[in-house]
Amino acid sequence: MKKFALVASAAALMSVAACSSKSPEAAAVVNNADMMAENMEMQADNLEMLADNTSNTAASAALENASDNLEDAASNVRDAAEEKADNM
């Protein structure tokens, strides 16, 4: 299911990128970053599910924090890609 979601989101992102006025190289940077960020967000979702399923409060809090950090990192990847693409 995850691979299907990744492929579907990649196809959607490629179609959106095709409509933009960016160069092919810039569009590739953004597409790659979006796929990478999407993967990171799926990993963050998995960490949240682990946190929900553990009975250890400290472990749950640590997993939630790791999930939040991973989501923030995914956002940073997208931001960095957009900035890089704008400068190409």
FENGICOR-V303738 format. One record per run of one state. SS is the DSSP state (2 for helix, 1 for strand, 0 for the rest). FROM is the first residue (numbers start at 0). LEN is the number of residues. If there is no record, write none. Layout:
BEGIN
SS & FROM & LEN
SS & FROM & LEN
END
This chain:
BEGIN
0 & 0 & 1
2 & 1 & 17
0 & 18 & 5
2 & 23 & 30
0 & 53 & 3
2 & 56 & 30
0 & 86 & 2
END
